[in-house]
């Protein structure tokens, strides 16, 4: 998948959008409905009503990039439908985009500190 190599912020618009919208329409949704700047370098993931299609909008520094994917079988694993956004880690985003269950992807575990000796 084509995404910037640097650390990026990934957000999922949890409410389905009209998939007839293109670059400008989705950028307007990001600004108006989500209160975010589509030109800030963040990645915004949009879902369809059926849950089998995904659109990804990102700013690459020179223009808006729109990526569209439709699963041939099954549906993407989506968070509960509600207003607003949900943040994903890069690993969770990549799992979601690959059609995997992103909820099973966890960040690095912190090492446990040994118990204090008595």
C-alpha positions as CSV (number, residue, x, y, z in Angstrom):
1,X,0.0,0.0,0.0
2,X,1.2,3.5,-0.7
3,X,1.4,5.5,2.5
4,X,4.1,7.9,3.8
5,X,7.0,6.1,5.5
6,X,7.2,8.5,8.5
7,X,5.0,8.1,11.6
8,X,1.5,9.1,10.7
9,X,-1.8,9.6,12.6
10,X,-4.5,7.3,11.4
11,X,-8.2,8.0,12.2
12,X,-11.3,6.1,11.2
13,X,-14.5,7.9,10.5
14,X,-16.8,5.5,12.4
15,X,-20.0,6.7,10.6
16,X,-20.5,5.4,7.0
17,X,-20.2,8.0,4.2
18,X,-21.7,8.3,0.8
19,X,-19.2,6.4,-1.4
20,X,-20.0,8.6,-4.4
21,X,-17.9,11.3,-2.8
22,X,-14.4,11.9,-4.3
23,X,-11.3,13.8,-3.0
24,X,-13.0,17.1,-2.4
25,X,-16.2,15.7,-0.9
26,X,-14.4,13.5,1.6
27,X,-12.0,16.4,2.4
28,X,-15.1,18.5,3.2
29,X,-16.4,15.7,5.5
30,X,-13.0,15.7,7.3
31,X,-13.2,19.4,7.9
32,X,-16.9,19.9,8.5
33,X,-18.0,16.7,10.3
34,X,-14.8,15.5,11.9
35,X,-13.2,18.9,12.7
36,X,-9.8,17.8,11.3
37,X,-7.5,19.3,8.7
38,X,-7.3,16.9,5.7
39,X,-4.0,18.7,4.6
40,X,-2.2,18.0,7.9
41,X,-0.7,14.7,6.8
42,X,-3.1,12.5,8.7
43,X,-4.7,9.4,7.1
44,X,-8.5,9.3,7.3
45,X,-10.3,5.9,6.7
46,X,-13.9,5.9,5.6
47,X,-16.3,3.0,5.5
48,X,-19.3,2.1,3.3
49,X,-22.7,1.2,4.6
50,X,-22.2,-2.5,3.8
51,X,-18.8,-2.6,5.4
52,X,-17.1,-4.3,2.4
53,X,-15.5,-1.2,0.9
54,X,-13.0,1.3,2.3
55,X,-11.7,4.7,1.2
56,X,-8.5,6.2,2.5
57,X,-7.8,9.9,2.1
58,X,-4.4,11.3,2.8
59,X,-2.3,14.4,1.9
60,X,1.2,13.4,0.6
61,X,2.6,17.0,0.6
62,X,1.7,17.8,-3.0
63,X,-2.0,16.7,-3.3
64,X,-4.8,14.6,-1.9
65,X,-4.5,10.9,-2.5
66,X,-7.6,8.7,-2.5
67,X,-7.3,4.9,-2.2
68,X,-10.4,2.7,-2.7
69,X,-10.6,-1.0,-1.9
70,X,-13.4,-3.5,-2.1
71,X,-13.2,-7.0,-0.6
72,X,-14.3,-9.8,-2.8
73,X,-15.5,-11.8,0.1
74,X,-16.5,-10.8,3.6
75,X,-16.4,-7.5,5.3
76,X,-13.8,-5.3,7.0
77,X,-13.8,-5.3,10.8
78,X,-15.2,-1.9,11.8
79,X,-15.6,-0.2,15.2
80,X,-19.2,0.5,16.3
81,X,-21.0,3.1,14.2
82,X,-21.2,6.4,16.0
83,X,-20.4,10.0,15.3
84,X,-16.7,11.0,15.4
85,X,-13.4,9.3,14.8
86,X,-11.4,6.5,16.3
87,X,-7.6,6.5,16.2
88,X,-5.7,3.4,15.0
89,X,-2.0,2.5,15.2
90,X,-0.2,2.0,11.9
91,X,-0.2,-1.8,12.5
92,X,-3.9,-1.8,13.2
93,X,-4.5,0.3,10.0
94,X,-2.4,-2.1,7.9
95,X,-4.4,-5.1,9.3
96,X,-7.7,-3.3,8.6
97,X,-6.6,-2.5,5.0
98,X,-5.6,-6.1,4.5
99,X,-9.1,-7.3,5.6
100,X,-7.8,-8.7,8.9
101,X,-9.3,-8.1,12.3
102,X,-7.4,-5.0,13.5
103,X,-8.8,-5.5,17.0
104,X,-6.3,-8.4,17.5
105,X,-3.3,-6.2,16.8
106,X,-1.7,-4.8,20.0
107,X,1.1,-2.3,20.5
108,X,4.4,-3.4,22.0
109,X,4.2,-4.8,25.5
110,X,6.0,-3.0,28.2
111,X,8.4,-5.1,30.2
112,X,7.3,-5.9,33.7
113,X,9.4,-4.5,36.5
114,X,10.6,-7.1,38.9
115,X,8.9,-7.0,42.3
116,X,10.8,-5.2,44.9
117,X,12.7,-7.5,47.3
118,X,11.5,-7.5,50.8
